[in-house]
Amino acid sequence: MAKIREHGWFDTAVLGDAEGPGFSFTTGLWVNAGQPELIMFGMKREITHDVFWTLFREAKAGSPLPIGMPTDRAFENLLAYAFPVAKRFYTDHLGWSRWFYGNDDFPCLQIVWPDRSGIFPWEPGFDTSFVDDQIDLTEHGWKSAVMG
């Protein structure tokens, strides 16, 4: 709570294990910036933290992430997508945020990154060595969440 009061948000890092890849998520963006919380899998904590800081500052400035469309706002030299996280995944992945808000009545976006060639997990040719690094937390799948 002190970090949220001091900085406006806090990130929680969860180490990967046999159950799945490591991930980090924010708490405080919704209450302090009016923007959805964020979650990202399979990146080093330092990178994730920097991405979250950048996106928090942009959110505070009134610049929301585009949903379901490629954006260069998460990474300097890489496109990413932001997709709404389905509420059914909140219990397993957003524990601290659920406690902070006292319920699941807050939005969350998953930041999804491509492989080294810029190909996303739902696209043909995606590097299969990264296939287990991100879990799809959307309601009907990443591919169906991509906007034309």
N, C-alpha and C positions, 0 to 999 in steps of 0.2 A: 504493500500500500504506500509506503514512503516513497518508493521510486516512481509510482504513478503520480503522487502529489508533486514530487520534485521535477520530473521530466515530462509528465503527461502520458506516459505509457511504460510498459514493462514487457520484456520478452521472457518466455519460458522455453528452455531447450530440453528435449527428451532424447536420450541416447537410443540409437538403433539396437535391436536385438533379434532373436529368432522370430519374433512376432512381426517385425517390420522395420523399415528404415527410420533413422533419426529424423527429428523435425523440430521446428521452433514455431511459436505462435505469440501473438501480441495480446496484451490486455490493456485497455485504456483508450484506444483509438476511437471507439464508438462514443464513449462518454466525453472525451476531451477534444475530439476533432470532428465528430459527427460523421465519421467514415467507418466502414466495416473493419473488424479485427482482421488480421492476416495470419496465414499459416503457410509454411513452406517446408518441403521435405528434401532430404538428401544433400544439403549444402553445409559447408563448414559453418559453425556458429558465428564466427567473425563476419563472414560474408552476409549471412542472414541478418545479423544485427545491423550492419551497415545499410542493407536494402530497406529494412524496416524503418530505420532513422530517416532515410531519404523520403520514403513514402509517408511517414508521419508528418514531416515538415510540409510536404506538398498537400496533404490532407488538411493541415491547419491553415494553409493558404487558400483553401477552397477548391483544390484541384483533385477531384476523385479519379481513381484508376478506371480506365475503360474496361468494361466487363465483356468477356467473350471475344475480344479483338486483340491482335498483337500490339504490344506497347514496348517502347524502349525506356520507359520510366523506372523499371525495377533494376535493370543492369545497364552499365555504360555501353558495352559492346555486344549486347545480346538482346534479342526480343524475348518477351515472356507473355503469358496470358494470365488473367485473373478470372477465376470462376467462383460463383457462390458455392459455399459448402452446405451440403444437405444437413438438416438438423439431426438426422439419425446418426451422424458421425460425431456430434458434439461430445457425447458422453465419453467416448474413447480417446478423443484428441484435444479437447479444450477445457479440461478440468478446472484449471485456475481461473479462466475467464468465466466459466459457469458459476464458480463460487463467488467471484467478484460481483457479478451482476445479479446473482441470486436466482437465476433462471436461464433459459435458452433464448430469451427475447432480445437477441443482438445478432446482427449479421456478421458473417465471416467470409473472407475471400481466400481461396487457395491460389498462390502464385506458382505457376507451372513453367518450368524452364526446358529448353531443347537440349539435344545432344551437341557434341562439338561441331557438327555440321549445320546446326540450326534447324534440325528436324525435330518436331514435337512427338511425344509418345503415341499419338493417334494417327500419325502420318506414316505412309509407306517409307521404308528405308531407315526408320529410327534405329539407332545403335542399340542392339539388344543387351549390351553390357550395362546399360543404364535402366533396364526395364524394371528392376526391383527397387530403384531409388526414390520413386514417387508413387504414392497411392492416390487413386482417383476418388476424391471426396464429393463429387458432384452428384446430383440426383439421378441423372440418366446417362452419365458418361461424358467425358471431355469432348468427344467428337460431336455429340449432339448439342453441346453448350457453346461451340464455336459459332460466332455470328458471321454471316456472309459478308 
